[in-house]
Amino acid sequence: MNAPIRSPYAEAVYARLLDSVPDAGEGRRLWQVADPYLLRHAAQHAVRASRADDLLLDADFLVEADPEAVSEILSSAGARDARVAAMVYRASYSAHRRLQPYQRRQILALDAARFQAFELGRELARGSDWEHRWATSQQAATSLSATLEGHTHEVTGVALTALDGQPVAVTSGYGGRVRVWDLATGLTTHTLEGHTSAVTAVAVTAAGGRPVAVTSSWDGTARVWDLATGRTISVQRVLAGPLTGVGTTCVEGRPIAVITAYAGTVHLWDLAADLLAESHPRAFPPAHTAPVTSVAAEVLQGWPVAVTTSYDGTARVWDLDTGPHGPGLTLTGHTHWVLGAALTVLDGRPVAITAGRDCTARVWDLINGRQETVLVGHTDWVTGAAAAVLDGRPVAVTSSRDGTARVWDLSTGRTAATTTVDRSSQWLSGVALADPAGWPVVVTAGERGSVKVWDLSARSTVVGLQGHTDAVTDAATASADGRTLAVTGSRDHTARVWDVTAGTTRTVLEGHRGPITSVAMAVVAGRPVALTGSTDRTARVWDAISGRTTAVFTRHTERVTGVGLAVLHERPFAVTAAADGTVRVWDVAHRRAVSVVAQEVRTIDVVVVGDRLAAVFAAASGADWHPDLGDERAATVPLDRDAPAVTAVAATTLGGLPVAVTGNSEGAVRVWDLSDPREPTVLEGHTDGVTGIAALVRGDTTWAITTGYDCAARVWDLANGRCLTTLALPDVPHSVGAGPEGHIVLGMGHEVIALTLTPAAWRPS
């Protein structure tokens, strides 16, 4: 939103508008019945009256008002509580802006818990079926300043510049369009249309006395755009076929574009000559032996240089001062594809930063080609790199498929900051770093069309509850001494035991040498015990209070994929399934193993039926019921054999009889009477694949809590198949655990979320 037009009447107009909103009592307004004009424009009037904080602290306004209008005033927040409310609103804006107000309320309440905004969270949760008890804050980024909405496909490139003194971003995408964004407002100023296929990269420069963008495309053309008008200035067709990258620099004061092609070729385009109709792109001699993925071009200490990256695992250095005479140095060190590059000066020397599929970024001396530093920290492909000097320090920022952007201090090679941009359901495809108009920002591009702006100068006093540093993979709960405990496993190689009631970490379970794949929990002789399985081929039993390992099971020969824990005749039994095709039953006290041969099991749950230990597990071909794990001769009973893969299972009892709940990749949830599993009950509601199931027995009633790729958690009454309530989430929950007191623990991305079902969830069916 542009700077507000101040008027001596602004305060009076704003007050009259608010008076038209019905009063709900207790200082609240009924925004849900306000005039549509107010829901769209009250925010603008508030800014003109210098009263933006009033609305940002009104929970019902945040829920009911037009999301774009609210987004435009977030930067006007003044008081600390209003700034925190703005952070809460920004955190999941790309998710809740498209939803109904009641769903937005649920997501905002959850994000309030992540930012420790408890009073705002209570206001948002008023009247809801769920109460958010607490959430970790690993991904509650206080530096997020805007989410740029518009791209509907993967964003392939991002560049930053200033236009009329204002910072702007230019982004390209697979949808074939290029967008110009005003970073002060987060709004699109121009949509650049003309390419007939995916736009693969964008760079910015000045040509003909005006700021321009240069784009490359799969349609075989490169285009020059006037950023002030959004019009095409020039189009060049490169005969090498689809184009993969573009970079801009100056040679002898003339703007130059370096264009790369999928065929492995590199082309030089004199933009100044082209504006006079005197130039066509010239090809360098072939250098790469595989498609070129990106190019970075810069003038470093008076030397115009470009670096290209390729699927051949190398980066090559091109001296643009000598014209198209082939590459100079070859930078060899990455062990897989090289996907991006950036150029800067470090300690008086020109250097390149390259990004690789080998999960590393590397710093190179461009004079001698020597690798200087390996930047290690990302856990998936590093997809892009950018460089700048901020606060007098040379820094680089890298993007990754692990969903994070990392800022590196190039003087030390250490991470200066890490921002988890999008959770585990999405990866980053590109990044730009600059200081346009004196505002140091990082702009990240996402695989699903998201573009986010991060203010590197932002400071916040918000300190949240810390937890896992990588994706949460599984969760389970148990009750002991009147308190509900939970254990969560993560790709960060640890499991954590939480006091769900207090919202604190009891202990961190460390010992596995690989990601945790599955967890279980039970109470043995009054003491909580946790069981964890890992890709390191082992399962471990832990005292959940002290964090001490009491048993390690090592007989599996492949990764452990699922675990279950149950107490039979006061003796604990562990069940582990692995990718080696076996299910093993362990007498925990005597560390004795009984094998049950099965197909590769994805997940497993166990239940005590009379005097037998039984299990339901999801294999590659569907779900199976094993009525007696203590008997190797007992045959499994096939359950779900539909074509969609079974992705989650839970075993429980209903009316004293064993039942199984299965979920598949198409969102179907089925309930099986295990005494006669021929005709399951189908629970309809999820619109995408099921990611987790937990069972909850409360008195004579049994519930199932299911989570899905549709970013929802649902509570079902298994007696009648009715959905009691649904919770909208900002991203995909991949795990769920349920405790007997109605506590629900979810894993979403890196976050652990604890909720309580209010009495509305226990209403009579």
N, C-alpha and C positions, 0 to 999 in steps of 0.2 A: 504494500500500500504506500503511495506517495506521502510526503509530509503533510499532515493535516492542515487544512485552512482554518486558522484560528479566528474566532468571532466573539465579540462581547456577549452574544446571545447563546453561545454553545452550552454553557452550564444550564441555563434555563430550559433550552430545548431538550437537553438530555434528561433533566428532571421531569419534564412533562411526559416524555416518552416512557420513562420508568413508571410513572403514576398510572399509565394505561395497562400495566401488567397486573392481573389480579393478585391480591394478597392472600397467601396461604397461611398466614399467622407465623409467630415465632421468628419474624424477620425474613421469612422466605417468600419468594415470588413464584407463581404458577407459570413458569416459562412454557410448559407443555401446551398451554392454551393461549399463548401470546400471539399477537398479530404476526403473520409471516414476514411483514416488513421489518419488524423488530428483530426477528430471528436472523435476518440477513444483514441489517444495517445498524443495530444498536451498538455493535462493537466500534464502528466508525465514529458514531456520535460520542461514545465514551472517550475515545482518544482525543477528539477535538476539545472535549471538556476536561482533559487531563484526569480522567476517572477510569482508566483501563483496569486498574487494580480491583475496583469494585466488582467488575464482571468476572475477572479471572479468579476471584475468590468465591464466586457463586457457583456451587457445584451443579445446580440444576441448569444454569445457563450454559455451562460447558457441555452438558449432555444434550440439550435441546437445540442450541443455536447452530446455524449453518457452519459446518467445519471450516470452510475456506475463509469465512469472515473472522472466525476465532483465530485461525492460524495467522492472519495478517496482523493481529494486534499483540501477539505473544512477545515480540521484541520491545513492546512498550511497558512491560512489567517493571514496577519500581520497587515495592517492598519485597523483603525476602520471601515471605509466604507466597506472594504473587509470582515471583520468579520460579519458585519450586512448582507451583501450579502450572506454569508455562512449560517447565521441563516434563511434567507428567503428561501434559497434552501432546507435546511433540514426540514423546517416546515411541508411541505406536500409531502415530497419525495416519500413516499409509494404510493401516489395517482398519481403524475405527471410522475413518472419514466416509467409508462406503456403507456403513452399517446403520441399522435402525437405532434410535436413541436408547432403547433399553439394552441393546448389545454394547453400545458405546459406554454406557454407564458401567457395565461389568468390566470392560477393558480398562477404563480410567481408574476404577477402584483397585484393580490389580496393580496398575502402574504406580498408584499412590503408595501402595505397600512397598513397592520396590524402592521408591524415593523417600521412604520413612515419613511421608506426609499423612500421618495417622488421622488427624482431624478431618482433612479433606477426604480421606478414604472412608471414614465413617459416614460422612454426608453422602458420598456417592453410593455407598452400599445400602443406604436406608431403603427398607422395603424389598430388598433383593432376597432371592432364595439361598444365596451363598454369602458367607462372611469371610473376607480375606484376613487371615490371622497374621501372616507375615510372608515375606518373600526375600530371597537373596537379591543382591544388587550388582551382580557381576556385569550385567549388560545395561545398567541404568546410566547411560552416558550423559553427563552434565554438559558436555561441549556441543551436543547436537543443536544447531541453530535453525535448521530448516529441512523439510522434506519436499523435494521438487517432484510434483506429480504430473505426468503427461505421457511418458513413454509406456508402451504396452508390451514391448519385447525387450530382450537383453540390450543393455546400454553398452556400446562397444568402445566409446571414447569420450573423454572429457578434457576440456581446455579452459583456462582462466585468463581473463584480461580485464581492462577497464574501458568503459564506454561513457564519454562525457563525465569522467571523474567517478563513475559509479562501478563497483565490481560486478562483473557478469561472468556467467559460465556458458559454455557452448558444449552441447552433448550430441552424440550420434548414436544410432541404434539400428538393430536388425529390421525394424519396421520401415526403414527407408527414409525416415525424416530426421532433420537436424533441428534442435531447439536452442534458442537463446534465452537465458534466464537472468532476471534482475535479482542478484543475491540479497539485496536489502529487503525485498518483499517476498521472494520465493515464487514470483509469478513469471510465466512465459511472456517475453516481449515479442518474439517472432518465431514462427515455425517455418523452417526452410525446406521447401519441397521442390523436387526436380529429379532426384535420383530414382531409378526404376527398380532398384534392388537394395539389399542391405548396405547401409553405410558403415564402413569398417573402422574408420578413424577420423579424427578432426584435430587440426592445429590452428593457431591464431598468429597473425602478424599484421604489419601495416604495409599497404601497397597503394600507390597513387594518392598518398596523403590521407588515407582513411583506414580504420581498423577492418580487417577482413578475416574470414575463416576459410580454411582450405580443407576439403573432405575427399576421402577415397571411398570407392564403392565396388561391390561385386558386379555392378553393371559395366565395369571396365572404364569408367570415367572418373576424373578428378574435377572438382568444381571450386571456384572462388566465389565467396559470398560477401556482400556488403553488410556488415553487422548492424549498421544504423538503420537500414531500410529493409533488410531481409531478402534482398534481390540477388539473383545470380549475376556476377560480373563476367565470368568466363567459364567455359567448359572445355576440357581436353580429353580426348579418348586415347588411352594407352593401349597399343596393340598387343600387349603381353597378356591380356585377359583380365580376370578378376583382380582387383587391387586390394591390398591388405593393410596398408599403413601410409601415413603421411606425417612429415615433420617440416618445420619451417625455420629458416635462419636468414642471415644476410651475408652476401659475398661482395666485397668492395662497395658496400652501401646499397646493394640491390637485393630486394626480397627474393628468396629462393625457396622452392618447395622440393623436398626429396620424397619420392613416391616409391612404394614397394609393391610387388606383384606376387600373386600366389605361385606363379611360374618360377620364382626364385630370382627375379631380376630387380634392379634398382634403377630409378629414372630421376633425372635432374630437370626441374622446370623453373625457368627464369620468369618470375611473375611480372616484373616491371616491363620486360620486353613483350610479354604476352598481352599486356594491356594496350600495347601499340601494334598488336597483331603481327609481331615479328618473331615469335618463338613457338616451338613445340617441345615437349619433353624429350630429353636425350637419354639414351640408355647407357648405363655403365656396363663394362664387360661382365659377364656372369661370374659370380663368386660363390654363392651358396649352392649346396647340392640338394636342397629341399625347399619347400615354400618358405618365404620370408614372413615373419609374424608381425614385426613392428619396426619402427625407425624413430630415432631421436636425433635432432639436429640442433646445433647451438654454435655460438661464437665464444670460444674459451680463450681468454688472454689474447685476443686478436686472431685466433685460428678458427676459421669456419670448418666444423667437423660434423660428421654424422656417424651414428652407430646403428647397424641393422642387426636384428635377431632372427633366428630361424629354427625350424623343426630339425635341422641337422645338428643341433646341440651347440652351435657356436654363435658368437657375435663378431661382427667385422667392422673395422674402423675405416672410414672414407675421408680423405682430405679433399674438401670441396674447393679449396683454393687452386688446385691443379686441374680441376675439371674432371670429366668422366674417364679417368684412366685406371680404374680398378681399385680394389681395397688395399689398405696397408696391412696393419696388424690383424691377426686372428686371435680372438679371446677364447681360449679353450679351458674348460674347468667344470662347467655344468655337466651333469650326468644324464640329462634328459633335455627335452625341448627348452629353448629360451624364448620367453613370451613377451618381454617388455624391457625397455631401457630408459635411462635418464642420464643427463650430463650435468656436471658441475665442476667447481674448482675446490680442491682440498689441499690445504697447506701449500698454496701457490702452484699446484700441479693440476692439469686437467684430468678428470677421472670420469669413468662411466659406472653406473649402477645397473646391473642386469637382474631380471627376475626369471626364475626357472620353475619348470614342473617338478624339479627335484626338491621342492619345498624350501629353497634357499634363495637369497639375493646375494649378489657378489659385487665387490668394489674393485675396479681395475684402474691401473695407471695407464693412460692412453699414450704416453711417450714410449714406454718399453713393453707394454702389453702384460705386465706382471699383475697377477691377482694379489690384492692387498688384504682384503677382509672378506670373510664369509659371514653374512648376517643370518643367524640361525634363530628361529623362534616360531615361525609359521608351521602348522601341522598339515597343510595341504598345498597344492600348487600356488606359487606366487605368480599372480597374473599381470601385475603392472607395477611401475615405479615412477616416482617423480622426485625432483630435488629442488631445493631453494636454500637461501640463507635467512634464518629467522633469529632475531635477537643477537645478530653477529655470529651465529653458529651455523656451520653447514649441516643440513639435515636432509634425510631422504624419507619418503613415505612409501610403503609398499602395500599392495592389496593382495588378497588371497581368497582361494576357494574355501578356506576355513572360516570365512565370515568376518575376518578382522582386518583392520588397517593398522599398521605399525609405523610409528615415527621413530627414526633411528638418528642418534647423534653420530655423525660420520667421523668425528674426531676420536671417538672411543669404540665405535662399532657396537654399541649397546642400545637396547631399546629405551627410548626416552618416554614413550607413551604408547599405549595400546587401546584401540577403540574397537569394541565388538559392534560392528555396524549392523549386520543382519544375522539372525540366528542361524542355527544349524540347517535350516531348510533352504538356505539361499547362500550363494557365494558371491564374492565381489569380482567384477570383470575389468575394472580399471580405476585409476585414481589420478588426481591432479593436486598439486600443492603450489600455492603462490601467496603473495602479499599484495593483492590489487587494492589500490586506494588506501594503503596502510592498514589493511585488515587481514591478518594471517589466517588463512582457511585451508582446509582439506575438503575436496569434493570427491565423493566415492560413487562409483557406478555399480549397480547390482544386476545380477543375472535375470531377475524378474522385472526389470524396468525401473527399479528404484534409483533415485539420485538423492544423496544426502549431503548436507553442508555442515561442517564441523568447525567451530570457532576455537582455534588453538590458543587464543588469549583468554578463554573463558576460565573463570575460577568459581568454585562453589564450595559451600560449607556442608553440603549434603554428604553424609557418610552412611552408607547402607550396610546391611548384613552381608558379609562376604561368604563365599562358598566355593563351589567347583570352578576350575579355570578352563574346563572344556565341557563338551556336551554331556548332559546327564542321560544315562542309558537305562536305568531301572530304579524302581522304588518299592519299598515294602514297609509295613508298620507292625507294631505290637504294643500291648499295654502292660506296664509293670508298675507296681506301687502307686496305682492311681494316676499314672502319667502315660501319655501316648508318646512312644518313641518311633522314629523312622530311620531307615537306612537307605541311602542313595548311592548308586554307583556311577562312575563317570569315565569318559575317555581319558581323563587326566591321570589314570592309573590308581586313583584312590577311591575309597568309599567313605562316606561321612555318616555319623550317627547324630540325629537331631532330637532335641527335646521339643516336640511339636507344640506342647502347651506353652512353653516359655519362649519359643522361637530362638533357641541357641544351639550351637554345635556342642554335643557332648564329647565327641572324640573323632579323630581322623584315623581311618584304618589304612595304614601304609605297609606295603610288602609285596604286592603284585608288581610284575615287571612288564605289564601290558595293560591296555584298557580293560575296565570292568565291563562285562557283558550282561550280568544278571545278579540280582541280590534276593535274599529271603531273610525272614526274621521270625523268631519264636521265643517263647519264655520257657526256660528249663529250670525246674526247681526254684522258681521265683526270680530267676535272673535272666535278662534279655541276652539272646545269642543271635549273631548275624552270620549269614553264609554268603560268600561272594564267589563268582566264577569269572574267569579272565581269558583273554586271548593268549596268555602265557601257558595255557594248557593245565592250569591248576585251579582247584577250588580251596577256599580257606574258611575255617570256622573261627569266629572271633567272640571274645567276651565283649559285648557291646558297651559296657560301662568303662572298663579299663583300656580297651583297644588292643588287648593282648591276643595274639594268635594262639588258639588251643589245638588246632589240627590243620594239616595241609594234605590234600588229596592229589596225588600226582600220576595216577595210572592212565589218564587220558593222553592220547597221542596227537590230538588236534585241539583247537580252541574250544573252550567250554562255552556253550551257547545258552544254557538255561540251568537254573538251580531251584530246588525246593527244599523246605525244611519243615518237619512235623514231629510231634511228640506222641509216641505210641507206648502205652503202659509205662509212662513216666520216663521213657528212654528216647533221646533225640535221634532222629534219622535224617540224613541228608540225601538228596537225590540230585545227581548231576548228569547233564546231557552234553554231548560234544559232537563236533563235526567229524569225529572218527566213526560215527554211526552207532555209538553205544550209549545206553543209559545205565548209570551205576547207582546202586543203593548202598549207603554207608551207615554202619552202626557207629555213630560219632564217638561213643565212649570207648569202643574197642577198635575203632579205625578199620573195621572189616568191610570189604566191598563185595557186593553181589551184582553181577552184570545182567542187564536186560538188553539184548540185541534189538536195535531199532534202526529206522532210517535216520538221516541227519535231522536232528531236532532243533527247531528254531527257538522255542520257548516252552516252558513246562510249569505246571502247578500241581501241588500234591494235596491230598485230603485224607483224613482218617475216617474209614468206614467200618464201624464195629471194631473188630480186632485186627483189621487189615490196613496196610498203607497202600493207597491207590493214587493214581496220577492220570492227568490228561496232558497230552503234549501235541504240539503242532510240528509236523514233519514237512518235508518238501512237498509231499503229495497230499497233505491234508491233516486232519486231526485224528488222534487215536486215544482210546480209553484203555488203561491197563488196570484191571480190578485188584491185582495183588502183586505189588512189586517185590514182595518177599519170596515169590515163587517164580523161578526162571522159566518154568514150563507153562505158566499162565499165558494164554493167548490174548493179544490186544484186540480190542473191538473197534473197527473203523467207525468214525463219526462223520466228519465233513469231507466229502470227496468231490466237491464241486471244482470246476476249473479254476476259479480265483484262488490264489494262495491264501492259506490260513496264516494270519499274521499275529494273533494274540489269543491266549486261552486263560481260563480261570476255572478252578474246581472249588465247589462249595456244597452246602446242603440246603435243601428246601423242604420244609416240613419233615426234617429228619432223614430225608433220602438224598443220595448223592446226585448232583447235577453238574453239568459242564456248560460254560459259556465260551463261544468261539467268535472271533471276528475275522473278516477276510479283507483282501485288498480292494474290494469294491464297496466296502462300507456295510456289508450285511453282518448283523449280530444274530447268532442262533443260540437258543437255550435247549440243552439235551437232558432228558430224563434218562439217567444212566441205567435204570432198571429196564428200560424199553426204549433204546435210542433210535427208533425208526422214524418218528415224526417230530422234529424239533419245532419249537416256537420261534418265529422270526420277529426280531425287534427292528423296526424300520425308523430311521431318523438320520443317521450319518449319510452324508453325501459324498464321502471319499473314504479311502482306506482306513481301517481301524488300526491304531498304533498301540493301544494298551487296554487291559481289562483288569479290574480288581473287584473282588466280592466282599460284601459287608453283611454280616448277620447281626440283626438288632432285635432281640426278643424272639418273637415268632415270625419275623419278616426277614426276607433276604433281598438285598439290593445288589445290583451290579453297576459299577461306574466304568464307562467306556470313554476312550479318547480317540480322536481321529485326525487325519490330514485335513479335514474341513475346519480345523482350528476350534474344535468344540469338545467339551466334556459333557456327558449325559449320565443322568441317574435313572435307573430302571427298577421298577418293582417286578421281581421275577415271578411272582405269583400270578400276575395278570398281564405282564408284558407292557405295562404302561410306563411311558417316560414321565418321571416326576418333574424334572427340571433340566434345563440346558444352560451351560455356561459358555459364553463366547470368550475366546482367548486371542491375544494378538499374534500368536504364531503356533506352530504345530507342537502339541504335547506328545512326547515320545514314551512317557512312562507314567504310571499311576499306582498309588498304594492307598489302602483304606483301612482305618482303625475302627474298632467297635464303638467308640464314642462319637462317631460321625466325622472324624478328622480325615481329610483327604490330602494327600501329598502328590504333587505333580512335578514332573521334570519337563522343562520347556527350554530348549537351547541349553545354555550353561546354568539356567536358573532352577532353584528349588522353590516351590510355591506351596504354602500350607493354607488350607481352607477349612471352614466348618459349615456343614449344612445346617441351616436354621430350621426352626420348627415347620416352616412351610414345606420343607422337603420331606418331613415325616407325616404330612397331612394324610388323613384316611384315603385309601384308594377308592 
